[in-house]
Amino acid sequence: MNLTEYFPVLMFIAVGIAVGGGAMLVGYLMSPSKPDSQKLSPYECGFEAFEDARMQFDVRYYLVAILFILFDLEIAFLFPWALVYRDLGPEGFWAMMIFLGVLVVGFVYEWARGALDWE
């Protein structure tokens, strides 16, 4: 095993850690820390940030977040497919149509079950 072959990979990892850690450190050192009632109020999670951990909360926030992530990731498959669309031929086109059909069926199912209703 020759370490010089892995040097670019190790350098990439080191630079990534340094840039990420440096950005967090600069943000921590330069940001003002003045908590007030507005900053500590519930934002999108629907419950108070610092209360009893055993309290009941509305699961719809997490359900909508999971559904967003699920369909967002499926849509992300369209970008690489669009780049190589001409090279795939009809088989690639119909494979993506089947994939999109399954996606639409899943979306219609969650809509019909009321997963997107907020009442």
Protein Blocks (a to p, Z undefined) as FASTA:
>chain_A
ZZklmmmmmmmmmmmmmmmmmmmmmmmmmpccdddfklmpcfklopafblcfkbccdfkl
mmmmmmmmmmmmmmmmmmmmmmmmmmnommlmmmmmmmmmmmmmmmmmmmmnopmpcZZ
